[in-house]
Amino acid sequence: MPQFDGVISFLDSRSFGTIWFWLALLGMWSASGRSVLGVPAEVLSAARRAQGAGEPEAPAVIALLDWLSLCLPRWRLGPREGAVFAGAAGFLLTSLAIMGFGYGLELAQALTLLLAPFVMLFWMRVRLARRLAPVLAAGHSGERPLAGVGAEAVRQMQRHRRLATLLSILAVAATAMWAALWAVMNPNGL
């Protein structure tokens, strides 16, 4: 019969008490906030400033729409791919949550608290891409004026950015609170 003690002891390694976990958590959230659907935050900010200055067809807005036309096709997720991703992500997160919160394995808890918000962020990005695709297509075909397409894209992307920032704050706060509770309940890490 194979020995699973090595796997279990690896999953039970200290996570909340190491600096590496916190650096990974903050680094991942910091990196995720640098772009929206692959469009750098600076490009979005420049387009928003140009629209605020009353220049709806400024080069910054056109640059944003160019970035979107390059980045949006990567976020297309058909029904089959969506179902596979949802099934795999659901299985992974459920398995980690059961091992972590059901059996008390610290690393599984840490991975659940780290990965679950990123799955939600991924679905938020897919949803934003689905909303922006018809707007961009209408602009390319000439059905909507460029100023309207740019304004709609900036509005939706800014809203997404605010929601992603709120999600990151809540995720880090929830992880910190659970880590503090874990440290109180397990003072020696056991």
C-alpha positions as CSV (number, residue, x, y, z in Angstrom):
1,M,0.0,0.0,0.0
2,P,1.5,3.4,-1.0
3,Q,2.4,5.9,1.7
4,F,0.5,9.2,1.5
5,D,2.1,10.7,4.6
6,G,4.5,12.7,2.4
7,V,1.7,14.2,0.4
8,I,-0.4,15.1,3.5
9,S,2.6,16.6,5.2
10,F,3.4,18.7,2.2
11,L,-0.2,20.0,2.1
12,D,0.0,20.8,5.8
13,S,3.1,23.0,5.5
14,R,3.0,26.4,7.0
15,S,1.5,29.0,4.7
16,F,0.0,31.8,6.7
17,G,3.1,32.2,8.8
18,T,5.6,32.6,5.9
19,I,6.5,35.9,4.2
20,W,6.4,34.1,0.8
21,F,2.7,33.5,0.9
22,W,2.0,37.1,1.6
23,L,4.4,38.3,-1.1
24,A,2.7,36.0,-3.6
25,L,-0.7,37.2,-2.5
26,L,0.1,40.8,-2.8
27,G,2.2,40.4,-5.9
28,M,-0.6,38.5,-7.7
29,W,-3.2,41.2,-6.9
30,S,-0.8,43.9,-7.8
31,A,-0.1,42.4,-11.2
32,S,-3.8,41.8,-11.9
33,G,-4.5,45.4,-11.3
34,R,-2.0,46.7,-13.9
35,S,-4.3,45.9,-16.9
36,V,-7.9,45.4,-17.8
37,L,-8.3,42.6,-20.4
38,G,-4.7,43.1,-21.3
39,V,-5.0,46.8,-21.9
40,P,-2.5,48.7,-19.7
41,A,-4.1,50.9,-17.0
42,E,-2.2,53.9,-18.4
43,V,-3.9,53.6,-21.8
44,L,-7.3,53.4,-20.1
45,S,-6.5,56.4,-17.9
46,A,-5.3,58.5,-20.8
47,A,-8.5,57.7,-22.7
48,R,-10.6,58.7,-19.7
49,R,-8.7,62.0,-19.3
50,A,-9.1,62.7,-23.0
51,Q,-12.9,62.2,-22.8
52,G,-13.0,64.3,-19.6
53,A,-11.3,67.1,-21.5
54,G,-14.0,67.0,-24.2
55,E,-12.0,65.2,-26.9
56,P,-14.0,62.0,-27.6
57,E,-11.9,61.1,-30.7
58,A,-8.5,61.9,-29.2
59,P,-5.5,59.7,-30.1
60,A,-5.7,58.2,-26.6
61,V,-9.3,56.9,-27.2
62,I,-8.2,55.5,-30.6
63,A,-5.2,53.8,-28.9
64,L,-7.6,52.3,-26.3
65,L,-9.9,50.9,-29.1
66,D,-6.8,49.5,-30.9
67,W,-5.7,47.8,-27.7
68,L,-9.2,46.3,-27.3
69,S,-9.3,45.1,-30.9
70,L,-6.1,43.2,-30.2
71,C,-6.9,41.9,-26.7
72,L,-10.6,41.0,-26.9
73,P,-10.2,37.9,-29.2
74,R,-8.1,36.3,-26.4
75,W,-11.0,36.4,-24.0
76,R,-13.5,34.6,-26.3
77,L,-14.8,31.6,-24.4
78,G,-17.3,29.4,-26.1
79,P,-19.8,27.2,-24.3
80,R,-17.7,24.1,-24.5
81,E,-14.5,25.9,-23.2
82,G,-16.6,27.6,-20.5
83,A,-18.1,24.3,-19.3
84,V,-14.7,22.7,-19.2
85,F,-13.1,25.6,-17.3
86,A,-16.1,25.8,-14.9
87,G,-15.9,22.1,-14.2
88,A,-12.1,22.0,-13.7
89,A,-12.1,25.2,-11.5
90,G,-15.1,23.9,-9.5
91,F,-13.4,20.6,-8.9
92,L,-10.1,22.1,-7.9
93,L,-11.6,24.7,-5.6
94,T,-14.0,22.2,-4.0
95,S,-11.1,19.7,-3.4
96,L,-8.9,22.4,-1.9
97,A,-11.7,23.7,0.3
98,I,-12.6,20.2,1.6
99,M,-8.9,19.4,2.3
100,G,-8.4,22.8,3.9
101,F,-11.5,23.6,5.8
102,G,-12.8,20.1,6.3
103,Y,-9.5,18.4,7.2
104,G,-7.6,21.5,8.5
105,L,-4.7,21.5,6.1
106,E,-3.2,25.0,6.1
107,L,-1.7,25.0,2.6
108,A,-5.1,23.9,1.1
109,Q,-6.8,26.7,3.0
110,A,-4.3,29.2,1.8
111,L,-4.6,28.0,-1.8
112,T,-8.4,28.2,-1.6
113,L,-8.3,31.8,-0.3
114,L,-5.7,32.6,-3.0
115,L,-7.4,31.0,-6.0
116,A,-11.1,31.5,-5.4
117,P,-11.0,35.3,-5.9
118,F,-8.9,34.9,-9.1
119,V,-11.5,32.5,-10.5
120,M,-14.1,35.2,-9.8
121,L,-11.9,37.8,-11.5
122,F,-11.5,35.6,-14.5
123,W,-15.2,35.3,-14.9
124,M,-15.6,39.1,-14.5
125,R,-13.1,39.6,-17.3
126,V,-14.8,37.1,-19.6
127,R,-18.1,38.9,-18.9
128,L,-16.6,42.3,-19.7
129,A,-15.1,40.9,-22.9
130,R,-18.5,39.7,-23.9
131,R,-20.0,43.1,-23.3
132,L,-17.3,45.0,-25.1
133,A,-17.2,42.7,-28.2
134,P,-20.5,43.9,-29.8
135,V,-19.7,47.6,-28.9
136,L,-16.3,47.3,-30.7
137,A,-17.9,45.4,-33.6
138,A,-20.5,48.2,-34.0
139,G,-17.7,50.7,-34.1
140,H,-15.7,48.8,-36.7
141,S,-18.7,48.4,-38.9
142,G,-19.6,52.1,-38.6
143,E,-23.0,51.5,-36.9
144,R,-21.9,53.6,-33.9
145,P,-19.7,56.7,-33.9
146,L,-16.2,56.4,-32.7
147,A,-16.9,58.7,-29.8
148,G,-19.8,56.6,-28.5
149,V,-17.8,53.4,-28.8
150,G,-14.9,54.9,-26.9
151,A,-17.1,56.4,-24.2
152,E,-18.9,53.0,-23.7
153,A,-15.6,51.1,-23.6
154,V,-14.1,53.5,-21.0
155,R,-17.2,53.4,-18.9
156,Q,-17.4,49.6,-18.8
157,M,-13.7,49.2,-18.3
158,Q,-13.6,51.7,-15.4
159,R,-16.5,50.0,-13.7
160,H,-14.7,46.7,-14.1
161,R,-11.6,48.2,-12.7
162,R,-13.4,49.5,-9.6
163,L,-15.1,46.1,-9.0
164,A,-11.7,44.3,-9.4
165,T,-10.1,46.6,-6.9
166,L,-13.0,46.0,-4.5
167,L,-12.6,42.2,-5.0
168,S,-8.8,42.5,-4.3
169,I,-9.4,44.4,-1.1
170,L,-12.0,42.0,0.1
171,A,-9.8,39.0,-0.8
172,V,-6.7,40.2,0.9
173,A,-8.8,41.3,4.0
174,A,-10.6,37.9,4.2
175,T,-7.2,36.1,3.8
176,A,-5.6,38.2,6.5
177,M,-8.5,37.7,8.9
178,W,-8.6,34.0,8.4
179,A,-4.8,33.8,8.8
180,A,-5.1,35.7,12.1
181,L,-7.8,33.4,13.3
182,W,-5.7,30.4,12.2
183,A,-2.7,31.7,14.1
184,V,-4.8,32.1,17.3
185,M,-6.3,28.7,17.0
186,N,-3.0,27.0,16.1
187,P,-0.3,28.9,18.0
188,N,2.4,26.4,17.1
189,G,1.3,25.9,13.5
190,L,-0.1,22.4,14.2
